[in-house]
């Protein structure tokens, strides 16, 4: 996933605690993988089904990712705060610039995470 989501190894990955007891991630839904892209007709497809088809369906070729997503339509787009104790680790991409690594280390330290 590094080459797809982390700018060819120059980004980072956040690892979270997401067990059955972790309420923060209770809204996560498993992505469905399909051989054909779903069709969404905004006039005839029920709203909830539209959301599933648009945000929770990917091409079968990506199934190795075993992805889960949280779709928060009530709050809309943008960053979300998470309980700091859920952050388990930060993994830096092999090509991530040192200045960006230091910025993230400072952010993590500021949040009180070791």
N, CA, C and O atoms as a Tinker XYZ file with bonds, in Angstrom:
   456  protein
     1  N      0.811000   -1.192000    0.000000    73     2
     2  CA     0.000000    0.000000    0.000000    64     1     3
     3  C      0.857000    1.260000    0.000000    63     2     4     5
     4  O      0.360000    2.354000   -0.269000    81     3
     5  N      2.138000    1.106000    0.301000    73     3     6
     6  CA     3.009000    2.283000    0.335000    64     5     7
     7  C      3.042000    3.005000   -0.999000    63     6     8     9
     8  O      2.962000    4.233000   -1.035000    81     7
     9  N      3.157000    2.281000   -2.080000    73     7    10
    10  CA     3.270000    2.952000   -3.378000    64     9    11
    11  C      1.960000    3.602000   -3.791000    63    10    12    13
    12  O      1.967000    4.547000   -4.579000    81    11
    13  N      0.825000    3.114000   -3.271000    73    11    14
    14  CA    -0.469000    3.672000   -3.646000    64    13    15
    15  C     -0.868000    4.858000   -2.774000    63    14    16    17
    16  O     -1.380000    5.856000   -3.282000    81    15
    17  N     -0.637000    4.758000   -1.464000    73    15    18
    18  CA    -1.189000    5.739000   -0.539000    64    17    19
    19  C     -0.162000    6.622000    0.155000    63    18    20    21
    20  O     -0.543000    7.586000    0.819000    81    19
    21  N      1.080000    6.335000    0.028000    73    19    22
    22  CA     2.082000    7.102000    0.766000    64    21    23
    23  C      3.111000    7.731000   -0.160000    63    22    24    25
    24  O      4.296000    7.804000    0.166000    81    23
    25  N      2.650000    8.178000   -1.302000    73    23    26
    26  CA     3.505000    8.912000   -2.238000    64    25    27
    27  C      4.812000    8.180000   -2.529000    63    26    28    29
    28  O      5.901000    8.735000   -2.387000    81    27
    29  N      4.675000    6.924000   -2.936000    73    27    30
    30  CA     5.842000    6.106000   -3.303000    64    29    31
    31  C      6.882000    6.065000   -2.178000    63    30    32    33
    32  O      8.054000    6.369000   -2.396000    81    31
    33  N      6.451000    5.697000   -1.005000    73    31    34
    34  CA     7.305000    5.499000    0.174000    64    33    35
    35  C      7.792000    6.786000    0.827000    63    34    36    37
    36  O      8.690000    6.737000    1.668000    81    35
    37  N      7.225000    7.943000    0.465000    73    35    38
    38  CA     7.679000    9.176000    1.093000    64    37    39
    39  C      6.683000    9.691000    2.139000    63    38    40    41
    40  O      6.878000   10.770000    2.700000    81    39
    41  N      5.646000    8.947000    2.396000    73    39    42
    42  CA     4.636000    9.339000    3.377000    64    41    43
    43  C      4.789000    8.576000    4.678000    63    42    44    45
    44  O      5.872000    8.093000    5.010000    81    43
    45  N      3.693000    8.474000    5.407000    73    43    46
    46  CA     3.711000    7.778000    6.690000    64    45    47
    47  C      2.402000    7.039000    6.907000    63    46    48    49
    48  O      1.406000    7.296000    6.231000    81    47
    49  N      2.419000    6.124000    7.853000    73    47    50
    50  CA     1.255000    5.322000    8.182000    64    49    51
    51  C      1.033000    5.395000    9.688000    63    50    52    53
    52  O      1.978000    5.264000   10.467000    81    51
    53  N     -0.215000    5.603000   10.096000    73    51    54
    54  CA    -0.562000    5.600000   11.512000    64    53    55
    55  C     -1.200000    4.257000   11.845000    63    54    56    57
    56  O     -2.131000    3.821000   11.168000    81    55
    57  N     -0.703000    3.611000   12.878000    73    55    58
    58  CA    -1.285000    2.351000   13.334000    64    57    59
    59  C     -2.097000    2.624000   14.590000    63    58    60    61
    60  O     -1.597000    3.215000   15.548000    81    59
    61  N     -3.360000    2.187000   14.579000    73    59    62
    62  CA    -4.255000    2.410000   15.702000    64    61    63
    63  C     -4.666000    1.103000   16.349000    63    62    64    65
    64  O     -4.673000    0.050000   15.711000    81    63
    65  N     -5.007000    1.184000   17.619000    73    63    66
    66  CA    -5.637000    0.082000   18.331000    64    65    67
    67  C     -7.094000    0.079000   17.887000    63    66    68    69
    68  O     -7.802000    1.066000   18.088000    81    67
    69  N     -7.539000   -0.991000   17.302000    73    67    70
    70  CA    -8.913000   -1.042000   16.795000    64    69    71
    71  C     -9.539000   -2.396000   17.107000    63    70    72    73
    72  O    -10.021000   -3.087000   16.210000    81    71
    73  N     -9.528000   -2.764000   18.361000    73    71    74
    74  CA   -10.116000   -4.039000   18.773000    64    73    75
    75  C    -11.632000   -3.911000   18.889000    63    74    76    77
    76  O    -12.188000   -2.829000   18.702000    81    75
    77  N    -12.286000   -5.011000   19.195000    73    75    78
    78  CA   -13.743000   -4.999000   19.364000    64    77    79
    79  C    -14.169000   -4.079000   20.499000    63    78    80    81
    80  O    -15.304000   -3.600000   20.516000    81    79
    81  N    -13.265000   -3.825000   21.451000    73    79    82
    82  CA   -13.576000   -2.975000   22.600000    64    81    83
    83  C    -13.333000   -1.489000   22.331000    63    82    84    85
    84  O    -13.597000   -0.655000   23.197000    81    83
    85  N    -12.838000   -1.156000   21.157000    73    83    86
    86  CA   -12.510000    0.220000   20.826000    64    85    87
    87  C    -13.716000    0.890000   20.184000    63    86    88    89
    88  O    -13.976000    0.684000   18.999000    81    87
    89  N    -14.449000    1.680000   20.940000    73    87    90
    90  CA   -15.671000    2.298000   20.442000    64    89    91
    91  C    -15.424000    3.305000   19.322000    63    90    92    93
    92  O    -16.281000    3.496000   18.458000    81    91
    93  N    -14.273000    3.941000   19.334000    73    91    94
    94  CA   -13.995000    4.968000   18.333000    64    93    95
    95  C    -14.121000    4.418000   16.913000    63    94    96    97
    96  O    -14.598000    5.114000   16.016000    81    95
    97  N    -13.698000    3.183000   16.711000    73    95    98
    98  CA   -13.724000    2.587000   15.374000    64    97    99
    99  C    -14.950000    1.701000   15.145000    63    98   100   101
   100  O    -14.995000    0.951000   14.170000    81    99
   101  N    -15.930000    1.779000   16.023000    73    99   102
   102  CA   -17.097000    0.908000   15.893000    64   101   103
   103  C    -17.908000    1.180000   14.629000    63   102   104   105
   104  O    -18.666000    0.317000   14.185000    81   103
   105  N    -17.758000    2.357000   14.052000    73   103   106
   106  CA   -18.503000    2.692000   12.836000    64   105   107
   107  C    -17.792000    2.214000   11.569000    63   106   108   109
   108  O    -18.322000    2.381000   10.471000    81   107
   109  N    -16.606000    1.625000   11.702000    73   107   110
   110  CA   -15.873000    1.166000   10.521000    64   109   111
   111  C    -16.658000    0.075000    9.799000    63   110   112   113
   112  O    -17.246000   -0.811000   10.420000    81   111
   113  N    -16.648000    0.165000    8.487000    73   111   114
   114  CA   -17.349000   -0.810000    7.654000    64   113   115
   115  C    -16.373000   -1.427000    6.663000    63   114   116   117
   116  O    -15.494000   -0.750000    6.128000    81   115
   117  N    -16.540000   -2.696000    6.434000    73   115   118
   118  CA   -15.652000   -3.404000    5.519000    64   117   119
   119  C    -15.972000   -3.009000    4.076000    63   118   120   121
   120  O    -17.137000   -2.951000    3.682000    81   119
   121  N    -14.937000   -2.741000    3.305000    73   119   122
   122  CA   -15.100000   -2.395000    1.900000    64   121   123
   123  C    -15.471000   -3.657000    1.124000    63   122   124   125
   124  O    -14.949000   -4.741000    1.386000    81   123
   125  N    -16.378000   -3.494000    0.168000    73   123   126
   126  CA   -16.770000   -4.603000   -0.706000    64   125   127
   127  C    -15.965000   -4.480000   -1.996000    63   126   128   129
   128  O    -15.693000   -3.376000   -2.468000    81   127
   129  N    -15.591000   -5.617000   -2.555000    73   127   130
   130  CA   -14.822000   -5.625000   -3.795000    64   129   131
   131  C    -15.663000   -6.271000   -4.890000    63   130   132   133
   132  O    -16.271000   -7.320000   -4.679000    81   131
   133  N    -15.693000   -5.640000   -6.056000    73   131   134
   134  CA   -16.557000   -6.096000   -7.145000    64   133   135
   135  C    -15.786000   -6.146000   -8.457000    63   134   136   137
   136  O    -14.802000   -5.430000   -8.643000    81   135
   137  N    -16.245000   -6.992000   -9.353000    73   135   138
   138  CA   -15.598000   -7.092000  -10.666000    64   137   139
   139  C    -16.063000   -5.975000  -11.603000    63   138   140   141
   140  O    -15.379000   -5.634000  -12.568000    81   139
   141  N    -17.234000   -5.415000  -11.304000    73   139   142
   142  CA   -17.755000   -4.297000  -12.103000    64   141   143
   143  C    -17.994000   -3.113000  -11.178000    63   142   144   145
   144  O    -18.358000   -3.279000  -10.014000    81   143
   145  N    -17.785000   -1.925000  -11.711000    73   143   146
   146  CA   -18.036000   -0.734000  -10.919000    64   145   147
   147  C    -19.540000   -0.583000  -10.691000    63   146   148   149
   148  O    -20.330000   -0.822000  -11.604000    81   147
   149  N    -19.933000   -0.194000   -9.497000    73   147   150
   150  CA   -21.363000   -0.079000   -9.222000    64   149   151
   151  C    -21.988000    1.107000   -9.959000    63   150   152   153
   152  O    -21.342000    2.130000  -10.187000    81   151
   153  N    -23.229000    0.944000  -10.316000    73   151   154
   154  CA   -23.986000    2.010000  -10.971000    64   153   155
   155  C    -24.845000    2.690000   -9.913000    63   154   156   157
   156  O    -25.532000    2.027000   -9.135000    81   155
   157  N    -24.798000    4.014000   -9.891000    73   155   158
   158  CA   -25.593000    4.777000   -8.936000    64   157   159
   159  C    -26.467000    5.745000   -9.712000    63   158   160   161
   160  O    -25.975000    6.637000  -10.404000    81   159
   161  N    -27.750000    5.554000   -9.587000    73   159   162
   162  CA   -28.719000    6.475000  -10.183000    64   161   163
   163  C    -29.295000    7.287000   -9.026000    63   162   164   165
   164  O    -30.031000    6.751000   -8.197000    81   163
   165  N    -28.964000    8.572000   -8.966000    73   163   166
   166  CA   -29.370000    9.383000   -7.815000    64   165   167
   167  C    -30.888000    9.516000   -7.680000    63   166   168   169
   168  O    -31.386000    9.919000   -6.628000    81   167
   169  N    -31.617000    9.183000   -8.734000    73   167   170
   170  CA   -33.071000    9.290000   -8.670000    64   169   171
   171  C    -33.743000    8.000000   -8.205000    63   170   172   173
   172  O    -34.830000    8.042000   -7.628000    81   171
   173  N    -33.108000    6.857000   -8.452000    73   171   174
   174  CA   -33.768000    5.587000   -8.121000    64   173   175
   175  C    -33.040000    4.762000   -7.063000    63   174   176   177
   176  O    -33.650000    3.898000   -6.434000    81   175
   177  N    -31.760000    5.011000   -6.859000    73   175   178
   178  CA   -31.003000    4.247000   -5.859000    64   177   179
   179  C    -31.217000    4.880000   -4.493000    63   178   180   181
   180  O    -30.975000    6.076000   -4.325000    81   179
   181  N    -31.670000    4.093000   -3.503000    73   179   182
   182  CA   -31.857000    4.652000   -2.156000    64   181   183
   183  C    -30.564000    5.280000   -1.628000    63   182   184   185
   184  O    -29.473000    4.799000   -1.932000    81   183
   185  N    -30.683000    6.344000   -0.847000    73   183   186
   186  CA   -29.529000    7.110000   -0.363000    64   185   187
   187  C    -28.485000    6.239000    0.316000    63   186   188   189
   188  O    -27.298000    6.346000    0.006000    81   187
   189  N    -28.904000    5.377000    1.239000    73   187   190
   190  CA   -27.936000    4.535000    1.949000    64   189   191
   191  C    -27.195000    3.611000    0.991000    63   190   192   193
   192  O    -25.999000    3.372000    1.154000    81   191
   193  N    -27.896000    3.099000    0.005000    73   191   194
   194  CA   -27.259000    2.235000   -0.991000    64   193   195
   195  C    -26.285000    3.031000   -1.860000    63   194   196   197
   196  O    -25.247000    2.511000   -2.269000    81   195
   197  N    -26.617000    4.292000   -2.139000    73   195   198
   198  CA   -25.702000    5.152000   -2.896000    64   197   199
   199  C    -24.381000    5.276000   -2.147000    63   198   200   201
   200  O    -23.309000    5.140000   -2.737000    81   199
   201  N    -24.465000    5.538000   -0.828000    73   199   202
   202  CA   -23.260000    5.683000   -0.014000    64   201   203
   203  C    -22.422000    4.420000   -0.035000    63   202   204   205
   204  O    -21.202000    4.483000   -0.184000    81   203
   205  N    -23.074000    3.267000    0.113000    73   203   206
   206  CA   -22.347000    1.995000    0.063000    64   205   207
   207  C    -21.645000    1.812000   -1.272000    63   206   208   209
   208  O    -20.472000    1.444000   -1.327000    81   207
   209  N    -22.367000    2.069000   -2.327000    73   207   210
   210  CA   -21.787000    1.863000   -3.665000    64   209   211
   211  C    -20.636000    2.830000   -3.947000    63   210   212   213
   212  O    -19.625000    2.442000   -4.532000    81   211
   213  N    -20.788000    4.076000   -3.534000    73   211   214
   214  CA   -19.774000    5.095000   -3.844000    64   213   215
   215  C    -18.554000    4.985000   -2.933000    63   214   216   217
   216  O    -17.419000    5.009000   -3.409000    81   215
   217  N    -18.784000    4.866000   -1.617000    73   215   218
   218  CA   -17.684000    4.944000   -0.659000    64   217   219
   219  C    -17.184000    3.602000   -0.140000    63   218   220   221
   220  O    -16.089000    3.527000    0.417000    81   219
   221  N    -17.963000    2.550000   -0.313000    73   219   222
   222  CA   -17.575000    1.269000    0.278000    64   221   223
   223  C    -17.420000    0.158000   -0.745000    63   222   224   225
   224  O    -17.457000   -1.020000   -0.391000    81   223
   225  N    -17.247000    0.521000   -2.010000    73   223   226
   226  CA   -17.044000   -0.475000   -3.059000    64   225   227
   227  C    -15.809000   -0.108000   -3.868000    63   226   228   229
   228  O    -15.644000    1.033000   -4.301000    81   227
   229  N    -14.943000   -1.103000   -4.064000    73   227   230
   230  CA   -13.737000   -0.916000   -4.874000    64   229   231
   231  C    -13.622000   -2.078000   -5.854000    63   230   232   233
   232  O    -14.284000   -3.105000   -5.701000    81   231
   233  N    -12.789000   -1.904000   -6.843000    73   231   234
   234  CA   -12.549000   -2.952000   -7.832000    64   233   235
   235  C    -11.890000   -4.159000   -7.170000    63   234   236   237
   236  O    -11.063000   -4.014000   -6.270000    81   235
   237  N    -12.261000   -5.328000   -7.618000    73   235   238
   238  CA   -11.767000   -6.604000   -7.059000    64   237   239
   239  C    -10.241000   -6.672000   -7.007000    63   238   240   241
   240  O     -9.681000   -7.327000   -6.127000    81   239
   241  N     -9.569000   -6.005000   -7.934000    73   239   242
   242  CA    -8.101000   -6.019000   -7.969000    64   241   243
   243  C     -7.447000   -5.452000   -6.713000    63   242   244   245
   244  O     -6.260000   -5.683000   -6.480000    81   243
   245  N     -8.201000   -4.716000   -5.905000    73   243   246
   246  CA    -7.687000   -4.130000   -4.668000    64   245   247
   247  C     -8.029000   -4.970000   -3.437000    63   246   248   249
   248  O     -7.753000   -4.545000   -2.315000    81   247
   249  N     -8.606000   -6.119000   -3.615000    73   247   250
   250  CA    -9.102000   -6.909000   -2.478000    64   249   251
   251  C     -8.001000   -7.329000   -1.502000    63   250   252   253
   252  O     -8.285000   -7.600000   -0.335000    81   251
   253  N     -6.761000   -7.384000   -1.961000    73   251   254
   254  CA    -5.662000   -7.758000   -1.063000    64   253   255
   255  C     -5.491000   -6.745000    0.074000    63   254   256   257
   256  O     -4.854000   -7.054000    1.081000    81   255
   257  N     -6.050000   -5.546000   -0.074000    73   255   258
   258  CA    -5.915000   -4.525000    0.965000    64   257   259
   259  C     -6.782000   -4.830000    2.200000    63   258   260   261
   260  O     -6.457000   -4.408000    3.310000    81   259
   261  N     -7.871000   -5.556000    2.000000    73   259   262
   262  CA    -8.793000   -5.877000    3.109000    64   261   263
   263  C     -9.145000   -4.604000    3.888000    63   262   264   265
   264  O     -9.030000   -4.555000    5.112000    81   263
   265  N     -9.564000   -3.603000    3.163000    73   263   266
   266  CA    -9.781000   -2.256000    3.702000    64   265   267
   267  C    -11.096000   -2.115000    4.464000    63   266   268   269
   268  O    -12.105000   -2.737000    4.132000    81   267
   269  N    -11.047000   -1.287000    5.481000    73   267   270
   270  CA   -12.225000   -0.857000    6.233000    64   269   271
   271  C    -12.242000    0.662000    6.191000    63   270   272   273
   272  O    -11.185000    1.293000    6.182000    81   271
   273  N    -13.433000    1.261000    6.164000    73   271   274
   274  CA   -13.559000    2.713000    6.128000    64   273   275
   275  C    -14.625000    3.185000    7.108000    63   274   276   277
   276  O    -15.569000    2.464000    7.430000    81   275
   277  N    -14.444000    4.411000    7.569000    73   275   278
   278  CA   -15.471000    5.071000    8.357000    64   277   279
   279  C    -16.023000    6.194000    7.495000    63   278   280   281
   280  O    -15.291000    7.100000    7.096000    81   279
   281  N    -17.308000    6.131000    7.213000    73   279   282
   282  CA   -17.977000    7.154000    6.420000    64   281   283
   283  C    -18.862000    7.944000    7.379000    63   282   284   285
   284  O    -19.847000    7.424000    7.903000    81   283
   285  N    -18.504000    9.189000    7.599000    73   283   286
   286  CA   -19.207000   10.034000    8.570000    64   285   287
   287  C    -19.975000   11.117000    7.823000    63   286   288   289
   288  O    -19.462000   12.217000    7.619000    81   287
   289  N    -21.195000   10.812000    7.419000    73   287   290
   290  CA   -21.973000   11.781000    6.645000    64   289   291
   291  C    -22.572000   12.872000    7.522000    63   290   292   293
   292  O    -22.936000   13.934000    7.016000    81   291
   293  N    -22.681000   12.634000    8.817000    73   291   294
   294  CA   -23.258000   13.638000    9.711000    64   293   295
   295  C    -22.311000   14.816000    9.912000    63   294   296   297
   296  O    -22.747000   15.967000    9.929000    81   295
   297  N    -21.027000   14.537000   10.063000    73   295   298
   298  CA   -20.045000   15.599000   10.308000    64   297   299
   299  C    -19.463000   16.172000    9.034000    63   298   300   301
   300  O    -18.896000   17.265000    9.053000    81   299
   301  N    -19.591000   15.462000    7.931000    73   299   302
   302  CA   -19.048000   15.937000    6.664000    64   301   303
   303  C    -17.554000   15.676000    6.543000    63   302   304   305
   304  O    -16.964000   15.021000    7.403000    81   303
   305  N    -16.940000   16.185000    5.481000    73   303   306
   306  CA   -15.524000   15.929000    5.236000    64   305   307
   307  C    -14.618000   16.680000    6.201000    63   306   308   309
   308  O    -15.028000   17.651000    6.837000    81   307
   309  N    -13.373000   16.209000    6.298000    73   307   310
   310  CA   -12.368000   16.897000    7.099000    64   309   311
   311  C    -11.709000   15.990000    8.117000    63   310   312   313
   312  O    -12.114000   14.841000    8.296000    81   311
   313  N    -10.694000   16.510000    8.779000    73   311   314
   314  CA    -9.956000   15.723000    9.778000    64   313   315
   315  C    -10.824000   15.413000   10.995000    63   314   316   317
   316  O    -11.780000   16.129000   11.293000    81   315
   317  N    -10.476000   14.341000   11.686000    73   315   318
   318  CA   -11.177000   13.934000   12.893000    64   317   319
   319  C    -10.178000   13.765000   14.035000    63   318   320   321
   320  O     -9.054000   13.304000   13.835000    81   319
   321  N    -10.603000   14.141000   15.211000    73   319   322
   322  CA    -9.808000   13.885000   16.416000    64   321   323
   323  C    -10.042000   12.440000   16.836000    63   322   324   325
   324  O    -11.138000   11.908000   16.657000    81   323
   325  N     -9.028000   11.813000   17.388000    73   323   326
   326  CA    -9.157000   10.457000   17.893000    64   325   327
   327  C     -8.523000   10.416000   19.274000    63   326   328   329
   328  O     -7.627000   11.208000   19.568000    81   327
   329  N     -8.975000    9.504000   20.123000    73   327   330
   330  CA    -8.367000    9.386000   21.451000    64   329   331
   331  C     -6.888000    9.026000   21.326000    63   330   332   333
   332  O     -6.541000    8.037000   20.681000    81   331
   333  N     -6.026000    9.818000   21.935000    73   331   334
   334  CA    -4.583000    9.645000   21.740000    64   333   335
   335  C     -4.078000    8.275000   22.151000    63   334   336   337
   336  O     -3.086000    7.795000   21.603000    81   335
   337  N     -4.749000    7.629000   23.116000    73   335   338
   338  CA    -4.284000    6.319000   23.559000    64   337   339
   339  C     -4.483000    5.232000   22.494000    63   338   340   341
   340  O     -3.962000    4.127000   22.642000    81   339
   341  N     -5.221000    5.531000   21.434000    73   339   342
   342  CA    -5.432000    4.539000   20.377000    64   341   343
   343  C     -4.279000    4.479000   19.376000    63   342   344   345
   344  O     -4.149000    3.500000   18.640000    81   343
   345  N     -3.438000    5.520000   19.342000    73   343   346
   346  CA    -2.303000    5.514000   18.414000    64   345   347
   347  C     -1.236000    4.562000   18.935000    63   346   348   349
   348  O     -0.703000    4.764000   20.025000    81   347
   349  N     -0.923000    3.528000   18.166000    73   347   350
   350  CA     0.065000    2.519000   18.568000    64   349   351
   351  C      1.449000    2.798000   17.991000    63   350   352   353
   352  O      2.459000    2.592000   18.663000    81   351
   353  N      1.494000    3.263000   16.752000    73   351   354
   354  CA     2.801000    3.538000   16.153000    64   353   355
   355  C      2.651000    4.432000   14.931000    63   354   356   357
   356  O      1.570000    4.575000   14.359000    81   355
   357  N      3.774000    5.026000   14.556000    73   355   358
   358  CA     3.862000    5.798000   13.323000    64   357   359
   359  C      4.973000    5.152000   12.517000    63   358   360   361
   360  O      6.091000    4.988000   13.004000    81   359
   361  N      4.661000    4.787000   11.285000    73   359   362
   362  CA     5.641000    4.123000   10.413000    64   361   363
   363  C      5.996000    5.095000    9.303000    63   362   364   365
   364  O      5.129000    5.536000    8.548000    81   363
   365  N      7.280000    5.427000    9.210000    73   363   366
   366  CA     7.753000    6.351000    8.182000    64   365   367
   367  C      8.116000    5.588000    6.920000    63   366   368   369
   368  O      8.705000    4.509000    6.976000    81   367
   369  N      7.754000    6.165000    5.780000    73   367   370
   370  CA     8.152000    5.588000    4.508000    64   369   371
   371  C      9.660000    5.712000    4.329000    63   370   372   373
   372  O     10.287000    6.643000    4.836000    81   371
   373  N     10.219000    4.775000    3.614000    73   371   374
   374  CA    11.661000    4.720000    3.396000    64   373   375
   375  C     12.215000    6.025000    2.805000    63   374   376   377
   376  O     13.330000    6.428000    3.135000    81   375
   377  N     11.447000    6.677000    1.943000    73   375   378
   378  CA    11.907000    7.898000    1.267000    64   377   379
   379  C     11.382000    9.187000    1.898000    63   378   380   381
   380  O     11.512000   10.259000    1.306000    81   379
   381  N     10.794000    9.096000    3.085000    73   379   382
   382  CA    10.230000   10.286000    3.716000    64   381   383
   383  C     11.353000   11.243000    4.135000    63   382   384   385
   384  O     12.311000   10.818000    4.781000    81   383
   385  N     11.248000   12.522000    3.779000    73   383   386
   386  CA    12.280000   13.490000    4.153000    64   385   387
   387  C     12.419000   13.618000    5.681000    63   386   388   389
   388  O     11.427000   13.559000    6.407000    81   387
   389  N     13.632000   13.788000    6.144000    73   387   390
   390  CA    13.913000   13.873000    7.579000    64   389   391
   391  C     13.170000   15.030000    8.235000    63   390   392   393
   392  O     12.724000   14.903000    9.376000    81   391
   393  N     13.031000   16.147000    7.544000    73   391   394
   394  CA    12.320000   17.298000    8.117000    64   393   395
   395  C     10.868000   16.935000    8.423000    63   394   396   397
   396  O     10.321000   17.373000    9.435000    81   395
   397  N     10.249000   16.149000    7.566000    73   395   398
   398  CA     8.864000   15.726000    7.804000    64   397   399
   399  C      8.790000   14.703000    8.937000    63   398   400   401
   400  O      7.833000   14.699000    9.710000    81   399
   401  N      9.789000   13.848000    9.033000    73   399   402
   402  CA     9.839000   12.891000   10.148000    64   401   403
   403  C      9.910000   13.646000   11.481000    63   402   404   405
   404  O      9.214000   13.298000   12.434000    81   403
   405  N     10.746000   14.668000   11.538000    73   403   406
   406  CA    10.897000   15.454000   12.762000    64   405   407
   407  C      9.593000   16.186000   13.114000    63   406   408   409
   408  O      9.227000   16.288000   14.285000    81   407
   409  N      8.905000   16.689000   12.093000    73   407   410
   410  CA     7.639000   17.370000   12.320000    64   409   411
   411  C      6.623000   16.398000   12.939000    63   410   412   413
   412  O      5.907000   16.763000   13.871000    81   411
   413  N      6.561000   15.188000   12.434000    73   411   414
   414  CA     5.624000   14.192000   12.962000    64   413   415
   415  C      6.045000   13.746000   14.357000    63   414   416   417
   416  O      5.190000   13.563000   15.225000    81   415
   417  N      7.335000   13.570000   14.590000    73   415   418
   418  CA     7.810000   13.212000   15.938000    64   417   419
   419  C      7.393000   14.282000   16.953000    63   418   420   421
   420  O      6.964000   13.962000   18.062000    81   419
   421  N      7.524000   15.562000   16.559000    73   419   422
   422  CA     7.128000   16.661000   17.451000    64   421   423
   423  C      5.625000   16.639000   17.701000    63   422   424   425
   424  O      5.181000   16.880000   18.824000    81   423
   425  N      4.840000   16.354000   16.667000    73   423   426
   426  CA     3.389000   16.268000   16.800000    64   425   427
   427  C      3.014000   15.148000   17.769000    63   426   428   429
   428  O      2.171000   15.334000   18.646000    81   427
   429  N      3.638000   13.999000   17.607000    73   427   430
   430  CA     3.351000   12.858000   18.476000    64   429   431
   431  C      3.729000   13.169000   19.923000    63   430   432   433
   432  O      2.986000   12.854000   20.852000    81   431
   433  N      4.897000   13.792000   20.098000    73   431   434
   434  CA     5.353000   14.141000   21.451000    64   433   435
   435  C      4.412000   15.165000   22.097000    63   434   436   437
   436  O      4.105000   15.065000   23.285000    81   435
   437  N      3.960000   16.138000   21.322000    73   435   438
   438  CA     3.050000   17.167000   21.813000    64   437   439
   439  C      1.731000   16.548000   22.300000    63   438   440   441
   440  O      1.121000   17.044000   23.248000    81   439
   441  N      1.307000   15.485000   21.660000    73   439   442
   442  CA     0.071000   14.799000   22.062000    64   441   443
   443  C      0.293000   13.888000   23.258000    63   442   444   445
   444  O     -0.649000   13.262000   23.745000    81   443
   445  N      1.543000   13.808000   23.742000    73   443   446
   446  CA     1.814000   13.021000   24.948000    64   445   447
   447  C      1.935000   11.549000   24.690000    63   446   448   449
   448  O      1.658000   10.737000   25.573000    81   447
   449  N      2.347000   11.184000   23.485000    73   447   450
   450  CA     2.477000    9.773000   23.124000    64   449   451
   451  C      3.965000    9.427000   23.057000    63   450   452   453
   452  O      4.764000   10.167000   22.483000    81   451
   453  N      4.310000    8.314000   23.641000    73   451   454
   454  CA     5.723000    7.892000   23.629000    64   453   455
   455  C      6.022000    7.102000   22.415000    63   454   456
   456  O      7.156000    6.661000   22.230000    81   455
